[in-house]
Amino acid sequence: MISIILTITFLLFSYNEVMPRVSYLKAMDVYLGTCFCIVFCALIKLAFVKYMRQNVSKESVQFSPKFIHRFHWSTQMIFLIFFASFCLFYFLVYPNIHAKVADQDCDRLTAEWFADLKINK
């Protein structure tokens, strides 16, 4: 988990070094920030599950093994569903939200991969 967090942090900083400085949030920042938050929440959840497992036998706080298993499984499913729905939104809806073109050089209708290229042979 720690290595994943360090890797995502490295990607965020190295990506921002090569990109031009802008005053707005980039789509890559949103994606990597969400990935970082999900991994960080999973790390906190695993620490909490370890705490619950260590306190199963102690008298102060009672956590049954069945409760711990259900908590662990349900949080895993919540993370999975949240990340899958975020990816669906990010890759299908988010690119089409902005209908007004702010920079004419970035117009996707005239971009190379959307343009109707006619190659004379």
Disulfide bonds with the S-S distance in Angstrom:
none
